[in-house]
Amino acid sequence: MVKSRAGKVIPNIHVRLLKRVEMKPRKGNKFDWPGFKGWDATPIYQKEIDILRKEWSIPFKKANKDLTFVDDDDIIKKIV
C-alpha cells in the first residue's frame, strides 16, 4: 500500500513492487541532483484505478499494466 506524493487528499492505493531503482547523487552544471531510492510498480486493483482516474484525473488505465514510480518514503505498509 502506498500514499501519493501529491498529498493526503488522494487515496492510498495497492501496488505490486516490480524492480528496485537506486540513483546516486550527481553533480550538475547549475545545481547538484539529489539521489533517490524507490521502486517501479504497477497498481493492482481496477476499482482504485477508476477512482484515481475519475476523481483526480490521474491517467492510469489498466490494473497490472500501467507503470509508476514509488519512492521508499511513500510506502505505507507491506500486505502479503
C-alpha angles and dihedrals in degrees: 000000000000138000127223124258087218095070148282096289092071108081123247116254139200116246137176112233109226113172134007115238123195124175120185120220114274136200115243135192097253102014140001119261114230120229123245140197127203148108141276103235144173128215111245107196120068092202091061091046091052091052093049092048097045101038101030105023092236104159101231113136114170133029113244091010107072118078128214138165121248119196116218090243091058096059108104102181143338116246115198 
